[in-house]
Amino acid sequence: MAGQGGSVFGISLIELMNLRNDLMVLSSDMSTPAGLDRFKAAYPEHFMNMGIAEQNMIGTAAGLAEEGYKPICVAQACFITMRSFEQVRQYCGYMQIPMVIIGIGSGVSLQYMGNTHYAIEDLALMRTIPGMEVIAPCDSYEAVLAFEYAVNSKHPVYIRLYGGPAIPGMFDEEVTFECGKAIKKKEGADVQIIATGSMVGNALKVAEDLAAEGISTEVLDMHTIKPLDAEAIDINKKLIVTLEEHNIIGGLGSAVADVLSQYTNHPNLLKLGINDHFIPVGSYKYLLQRCGLDIESVKNAIINNL
């Protein structure tokens, strides 16, 4: 399950500990799946396994923050956002404690564990909390950059990571990560695909297929869901498409719709994601096909809506 977490905790966290000694990592029985074993062995006094008690973990993290630590909370995305929502709302939102909350295994990446473990509402929940920054990196490299940003942020930050199937790298060179600033991955004149997290790679492949159909497609990596980069949304395109491994209600698509609602004239918005329903259990490939998030389905949906 380690996925992006292996890069974040196996590499970046170790390096950060050499720069500052106030970091405290709390985990809900997720040290091995999250790739935390190396850190735990090297810095046992900076690691706490809270067991399957996510609500208690957030409360403990708040107390540690008041004592001068920078708490980093790690759990499965579905549980740290849904089960702990009230605690996160009170401590991170109302009290503005700048802890880092990391959800691993988001979207449907936990595959055969089923709907109890799919995190398809987490972006919607976290973006409703005042002051919360919400980030969904597209690959391991961007996850490291987001984590390094979050550790130094004065705001509470939720980072959405994926586990299970490997996500290919999206960057051939170093980039500067700015919270709230989208990264343009491809230029295009006709359609703008605004993708986040695991869907950025699919968006680029869809853009290649659309080019063969004579459709020029721009692809944005909208890694930050809140604050959203409103200036990156191009109202001069023929069609705007949002692509996310999340419920189409409350996530990236809804955030983009909020921006477009402020304009008198704007192109149609096609929200592609999980269409407000629970999904039969299966492999990751099967789940994406059932949700219409595979490359062929996304391409056809765009063509049909142009």
N, C-alpha and C positions, 0 to 999 in steps of 0.2 A: 504493500500500500504506500510505501514511502514516497514515490513520485517526486513532486517538487520539494517536499519536506526534506528529503535526503540532502539536497543542495543547500537549503536554507540552514538546517541545523548541523549537518555534517561538515560544512565548509564555513559559511558566513558567521555562525554563532561562535565557533571556536576563535575565529579571528577577532570578533568584537570583544571577546573576553580578555584579549590581550591589550585592549585599549581602555576598558572600563571594568570595574569589579562590582558594579551595582546591579547587574542583571540577575534575575531570579526566574527560573523556568518552572512552571507548574504544569503537570500533565495528568490527564484522566486515563491512566493505563495505556497511554499511547506512545511510550518512549521508543519501542522497537518499530512499530508501524510508521512513526514519524521520522525515523532516522536519528533519534536522540541518544542512542547508546554510547557513541563515542564521547559526546559532551558529558553525559552522566558519569562516565568513568573518569574523565579528566577533571571535572568540577563537581564532585558529589555534594559539596556544601551549597551549591547554587542550583540544585535540582530537588523538586518535591513531587513525588507521585501521590496525587490526591485520590486515586481510585476512581471508580465510576460514580463521581459525585461532582458534576460540573458546576452546580449552583454553589456548593461549598467552595470550590476552587476559585470562583470569581470573588466571593467574599473574602477569602484568604488573601488573594492578590491585592484587593483594595487595602487591606490592613498592611501588607508589605509595602505598598506604595506610600502609605502614610509614614512609614519608618525609613523612607529614603531609597527603597529599592525600585528598580524598573521591572515590573512583572511582565512575563510573557506566558500567556495561557494557551495550551495546546490540547485540542480534543477533536473528535469527529465533528465535521461542520454542522450536521443536523442537530447534534445535542448541545454544542456550545452556543448555538444561536437560538434554538427553540426552547430547550429545557431551561436554559439560563437567561432567557430574555429579560425577565423582570430584574434580575441582579445586574445584568449589563446595562439596562436602562437606568437603574438608580445610581450605580457607581460610576459608569462611564459617561452617561448622559447628564443626569441631574447633578452629580458631584464633580464631573469632568476630570476623573482620575485617568491619566494618560497611559493606560495599560495597553499592551499589544495582544490582541485576540486572534488566534490562528485556527481556522477550521480546515481540517484535512479530509480528503475523500469526499469532496463536494460534488454537486451535480448528481449524476447517476453512476459515478465511477466505481462505487462499491458493488455494482453488478448483482451478484446472486444473493447479497444480503437483503435485497428487497426494499420496498417502499418505506419501511421503518428507518432505514439507514440512508435513503436518498435525501440529499439536501437541495431541494428545489424552491425553497422559500427564504433562504438565508439572506440573499441580497435585499429582498423586500423588507425583511425585518430590521436589518442593521441600518438601512438608509433612512428609516423613520426616526432613529434616535438622534436628537439634536447634538451637534458637535462631533458625531462619529464620522471618521473617514473610512471609506469602503473601497478596497482594492482587490481586483481579480487578475493576477498575473497570467500571461499567456504561455510562459515556459519557465524552466528552472532558473535561467539567467535573470529574467525579469522578476522572478520570485525573490531572488537574492537582493536585487536592487530595492524592491518594495520593502523587504524586511529591514534592510539597513536604514531606509528612510523612516520606517515606523518606529524603530528603536529610538531614534533621535527626535521624533515628533512630540510636540507639546500637546497633541490631541490624542484621544483614544483612537485606535486603528483596528479595523477588522480586515484580515487578509484571508482570501478564499483560495485554498490550494486543492489540487487534484491528486488522487492516488491511482493505483491500479495501472491501466494501460499507459505506456510511455508516451509522453507528449514531445514531439520533435522540437528541436531548437528553432526559434524564429528569428534569431539575430546572427548575422555574419560578422558584425563589428560592434565595438563598444557604443553604448548609447547613454545619454543622460536621462535618468528617471526623474520626472517631476510629477508629484501628486497633483491630479486635476488637469494634466496636460496630455492629451491623446498623442499617439505616435502614428504617423501616416506610413503604412507599409507598402502601399501601391497607389499610383496616380490613376485617375480615370475620369471620363467626362460625363457618362450617362447615369450611372448608378453609384450610390455610396453605400457600402456595407460597413456598418459600425458593429464590430464584433468584440467580445470580451472573453478572457480566460481561454478555455480549451477550444473555443470556436474560431479563434484567430487563424489557426492553420487551415481549417476547413474553408474559411472565407477566402484565403489566398488561392486555394485550389479551385474554388467556385469561380473566382475572377478569371483564372486561366481558361476554364471551360466556356465562360461567357464570351471571352475574347474571340473564341472560335466561331461564335454565333454573331459576331460583329457588334457586341455590346461592350463598351468601355467601362470598366468598373474600378472605382476607388475603394481601398480597404483601410479602415482605421482600426488600430488596436486601442480600444477604449478601456485601458486597464483600471482607471479610477471611475467607479460608479458614483461616488460622492466624495468631494465635489466634482460634478460632471463638467467636462470641457464643452460648454455650449457653443463657443466660437468655432469649434471644429466641425460642427454640423452644417452641412452645405445645403441651403434651401434652394440653390439653383440647379440641383440635380433633377432628373426626371423621376427618380424614385429613391427613397431612403429605406434601407433595410437594417433592422437590428437582429443580431444573431447571438444567442446565449443558451447555455446549458442550464436553464432555470425556467421557472414558470413565467409565461409571458405577462402575467399580472404582477406588478410591483418591482420588477427588476430593471435591467438596462432599457428594454423597450418602453416601459412606463416613464423612466427618467427622460428619455429622448422625447417622448410624447409631451411631457410637461414643458419642455423647451419650445417645441413646435407650436404648442397652443398659444404662445404669445405673439405669433405672427398672423397677419391677416391672410396672407397667401403663402403656401408652402407645398412641396410635393407630397404625394401620398406616403404614408409610413407603413411598411410591411414588418410586423413584429413576428420573428421566427424564434421559437423556443418550445418549451413544453406547454401544450395547449390546455392548461388548467384541468389536468386529469392525472390520476395515478396510472402507473405503467406496469404491464406484466413483467415479471422478473426474467432476466436473461443476460446474455453476454453484452458487453459494451457496444459492440457493433450492432447487435440486434436492437438494443435500446435506442440508439441514435436513429436507426431506420424507423422504428415505431413512432418516434417523436418528430420525424421529418427533418432531422438535423444532419443526415448524411449528405454528402456532396451532391449527388444526383437530385435528391428531393429539394435541396435549397436552390439549386440552379433552375429547376423546373418552376418552383414557386416564384422566383424572380421574373422569369420569362413570361409566366402567365399574368403577372401583375403589372408588366410594363405597358 
